[in-house]
Amino acid sequence: MKICVACDHGGYAIKDIVKDAISECGHEVIDLGTHSAKSVDYPEYAKKALDFFSDGLCDRIVLVCGTGIGMSICANRVAGLRGTLCHDAYTARMSRQHNDSNCLVLGGRVIGPAVVSDIVEVWLETPFEGGRHQGRLDKIDELIGNR
């Protein structure tokens, strides 16, 4: 898979850990910045990754900001994208098994670097279970859609 990674200054400290974990799982990394700890606005970097996804240039996305909240808001405005803010391997696993997450969101200031690799690895390797969970995703589209 091709995985886009984008972060703001709040996520910069863990971006290389994210990229290394993706590569170690055998996937291609597309680094969309930021490329320093200098203060930037997270929506600008989220948009880069969201555009890559919408244009079919990547299969999944990882977004990182200080808490993950801002990037989550950005991600979930795009039709077909299911951004999930994960804090540990369990939430990463459930985001894939039950929600078919195609956008992992991390908070660079709220999770430790030792946990980051585990989260990314679990998120990449866990399959979607489908079944009743697919019905719930369909219901989101039916009842809520993309407003």
C-alpha positions as CSV (number, residue, x, y, z in Angstrom):
1,M,0.0,0.0,0.0
2,K,0.9,3.6,-0.4
3,I,0.5,5.5,2.9
4,C,0.5,9.3,3.1
5,V,1.9,10.8,6.3
6,A,1.3,14.5,7.2
7,C,1.8,16.4,10.4
8,D,2.0,19.8,11.9
9,H,4.7,20.9,14.4
10,G,2.9,19.2,17.3
11,G,3.3,15.8,15.5
12,Y,6.7,16.4,14.0
13,A,8.5,14.6,16.9
14,I,6.9,11.3,16.1
15,K,6.6,11.5,12.3
16,D,9.8,9.6,11.7
17,I,8.7,6.8,14.1
18,V,5.4,6.6,12.1
19,K,7.3,6.5,8.8
20,D,9.7,3.8,10.0
21,A,6.8,1.6,11.3
22,I,5.0,1.9,7.9
23,S,8.2,1.0,6.0
24,E,8.9,-2.0,8.4
25,C,5.4,-3.3,7.6
26,G,6.4,-3.3,3.9
27,H,4.4,-0.3,2.7
28,E,5.5,2.8,0.8
29,V,5.5,6.1,2.6
30,I,4.7,9.4,1.0
31,D,5.9,12.2,3.4
32,L,3.8,15.4,2.9
33,G,5.4,17.3,5.7
34,T,5.9,19.3,7.8
35,H,9.6,19.0,7.7
36,S,10.6,20.8,10.9
37,A,9.3,21.7,14.4
38,K,8.5,25.3,13.3
39,S,4.9,26.3,14.0
40,V,2.5,25.6,11.1
41,D,-1.2,25.3,10.6
42,Y,-2.4,21.7,10.7
43,P,-5.3,22.2,8.1
44,E,-2.8,22.9,5.4
45,Y,-1.0,19.6,6.0
46,A,-4.2,17.7,6.4
47,K,-5.4,19.0,3.1
48,K,-2.3,17.8,1.3
49,A,-3.0,14.2,2.5
50,L,-6.7,14.4,2.0
51,D,-6.2,15.6,-1.6
52,F,-3.8,12.6,-2.3
53,F,-6.5,10.3,-0.9
54,S,-9.3,11.9,-2.9
55,D,-7.2,11.8,-6.1
56,G,-6.5,8.1,-5.6
57,L,-2.7,8.6,-5.1
58,C,-2.6,6.7,-1.8
59,D,-4.5,3.9,-0.1
60,R,-4.5,5.2,3.5
61,I,-3.4,8.2,5.5
62,V,-1.7,8.9,8.8
63,L,-2.2,12.4,10.2
64,V,-0.5,13.7,13.3
65,C,-0.9,16.9,15.3
66,G,-0.5,17.7,19.0
67,T,-3.6,16.0,20.2
68,G,-5.0,14.5,17.0
69,I,-8.2,16.3,17.5
70,G,-7.7,19.0,14.8
71,M,-6.5,16.4,12.2
72,S,-9.5,14.2,13.1
73,I,-11.9,17.1,12.3
74,C,-10.2,17.6,9.0
75,A,-10.2,14.0,8.0
76,N,-13.8,13.3,8.7
77,R,-14.9,16.1,6.4
78,V,-13.9,14.0,3.3
79,A,-16.4,11.6,1.8
80,G,-15.2,8.0,2.0
81,L,-12.6,8.8,4.6
82,R,-12.9,7.3,8.1
83,G,-10.4,9.0,10.4
84,T,-9.9,7.4,13.7
85,L,-8.0,9.0,16.6
86,C,-6.1,6.1,18.3
87,H,-4.2,6.2,21.6
88,D,-3.1,2.5,21.9
89,A,-3.0,-0.8,20.0
90,Y,-6.5,-1.7,21.2
91,T,-8.1,1.4,19.7
92,A,-6.1,0.9,16.5
93,R,-7.3,-2.7,16.2
94,M,-11.0,-1.8,16.8
95,S,-10.7,1.1,14.4
96,R,-9.8,-1.4,11.6
97,Q,-11.9,-4.4,12.7
98,H,-15.2,-2.5,13.3
99,N,-14.8,0.8,11.4
100,D,-12.6,0.0,8.4
101,S,-10.5,3.0,9.2
102,N,-8.5,4.3,6.3
103,C,-7.0,7.3,8.1
104,L,-5.1,6.9,11.4
105,V,-4.9,10.0,13.5
106,L,-2.3,10.3,16.3
107,G,-1.6,12.9,18.9
108,G,2.1,13.6,19.0
109,R,1.9,15.2,22.5
110,V,-0.4,12.7,24.1
111,I,1.2,9.3,23.2
112,G,4.7,8.2,23.9
113,P,7.1,7.3,21.2
114,A,7.3,3.7,22.4
115,V,3.6,3.2,21.7
116,V,3.5,4.8,18.2
117,S,5.1,1.9,16.4
118,D,2.7,-0.6,18.0
119,I,-0.3,1.5,17.0
120,V,0.8,1.9,13.4
121,E,1.7,-1.8,13.0
122,V,-1.6,-3.0,14.5
123,W,-3.6,-0.5,12.3
124,L,-1.8,-1.6,9.2
125,E,-2.1,-5.3,9.8
126,T,-5.6,-5.6,11.2
127,P,-8.3,-6.5,8.6
128,F,-11.9,-5.2,8.5
129,E,-14.3,-7.8,9.8
130,G,-17.2,-6.7,7.6
131,G,-20.6,-8.3,8.5
132,R,-22.6,-6.3,11.0
133,H,-19.9,-3.7,11.0
134,Q,-20.4,-3.0,7.3
135,G,-24.1,-2.5,7.9
136,R,-23.2,0.1,10.5
137,L,-20.9,1.9,8.1
138,D,-23.6,1.8,5.5
139,K,-26.0,3.3,8.0
140,I,-23.7,6.2,8.7
141,D,-23.7,7.0,4.9
142,E,-27.5,6.6,4.8
143,L,-28.5,8.5,7.9
144,I,-25.7,11.1,8.2
145,G,-23.9,11.2,4.9
146,N,-21.4,13.8,4.2
147,R,-22.8,17.1,5.3
